[in-house]
Amino acid sequence: MIEPSVDSTKRFAGLNVVSNLASVAATAGIGLWLTAYLIAELGVAVYSIVPLAVSIGAYLSVLTRLITASSGRYVAIHYSRGELERSNTYFNSAFLFECPDQALRRDQ
């Protein structure tokens, strides 16, 4: 394996920091502008539904990751042991959870 030089590592680390800061600044700027725009266009009462919907989507995403990670572990363990019946049971249980979750978030 070829080792990167110290100079190139420092240069790319600096570039990485600058690009991450630019990304955070752009995201914050767009978020502030978009919030003000939506409140002006929709009104405060209607806009209040937007953060609620985003929060629900975020909670569903966390729940999906938890179910997928935990079931994937047991599917892999039982599959590697040759216990295909148990592996399929875990897989199908996770799949049955994922179907309605993905149907709710089909536009993402």
C-alpha positions in Angstrom: 0.0 0.0 0.0 1.3 3.5 -0.9 1.6 5.8 2.1 0.4 9.3 1.5 3.0 12.1 2.1 2.6 14.3 5.2 2.3 17.4 3.0 -0.6 16.0 1.0 -2.3 14.8 4.2 -2.1 18.2 5.7 -3.3 19.9 2.5 -6.3 17.5 2.2 -7.1 17.8 5.9 -7.2 21.6 5.5 -9.3 21.4 2.4 -11.7 19.0 4.2 -12.1 21.4 7.1 -12.7 24.4 4.8 -15.3 22.5 2.7 -17.1 21.2 5.8 -17.3 24.7 7.2 -18.6 26.0 3.9 -21.2 23.2 3.8 -22.4 24.1 7.3 -22.6 27.8 6.5 -24.5 27.1 3.3 -26.9 24.8 5.0 -27.5 27.3 7.8 -28.0 30.2 5.4 -30.5 28.2 3.2 -32.3 27.0 6.3 -32.7 30.5 7.7 -33.8 31.9 4.3 -36.2 29.0 3.6 -37.8 29.2 7.0 -38.4 33.0 6.7 -39.8 32.5 3.1 -42.1 29.7 4.1 -43.4 31.6 7.1 -44.1 34.6 4.9 -45.8 32.6 2.2 -47.7 30.1 4.4 -48.2 31.9 7.7 -47.1 30.8 11.1 -50.0 28.4 11.7 -49.6 26.4 8.5 -45.8 26.4 8.7 -45.8 24.9 12.2 -46.9 21.6 10.6 -43.6 21.4 8.6 -41.2 20.9 11.6 -43.7 18.4 13.1 -43.6 16.3 9.9 -39.8 16.5 9.7 -39.5 15.4 13.3 -41.8 12.4 12.8 -39.8 11.5 9.7 -36.6 11.7 11.7 -38.0 9.4 14.4 -39.1 6.9 11.8 -35.6 7.0 10.3 -34.0 6.3 13.7 -36.5 3.5 14.4 -35.8 2.0 11.0 -32.1 2.0 11.6 -32.5 0.3 15.0 -34.7 -2.5 13.6 -32.5 -3.0 10.5 -29.2 -3.1 12.5 -30.5 -5.5 15.2 -32.3 -7.8 12.8 -29.4 -7.8 10.4 -27.1 -9.0 13.2 -29.3 -12.0 14.0 -29.9 -12.8 10.4 -26.2 -12.9 9.8 -25.5 -15.0 12.9 -28.1 -17.7 12.2 -27.3 -17.7 8.5 -23.6 -18.3 9.2 -24.5 -21.2 11.5 -26.6 -22.7 8.7 -29.9 -22.1 10.6 -31.8 -20.8 7.6 -35.2 -21.2 9.1 -34.3 -18.9 12.1 -32.5 -16.5 9.8 -35.6 -16.3 7.6 -37.8 -15.7 10.6 -35.7 -12.6 11.6 -35.5 -11.4 8.1 -39.3 -11.7 7.5 -40.0 -9.9 10.8 -37.8 -7.0 9.8 -39.3 -7.0 6.3 -42.8 -6.8 7.7 -41.8 -3.8 9.7 -40.0 -2.1 6.8 -42.9 -2.3 4.3 -45.3 0.1 6.1 -42.4 2.3 7.1 -41.3 2.6 3.5 -44.8 3.1 2.3 -45.2 6.1 4.7 -41.9 7.6 3.4 -42.3 6.7 -0.3 -41.6 10.3 -1.5 -38.2 10.6 0.2 
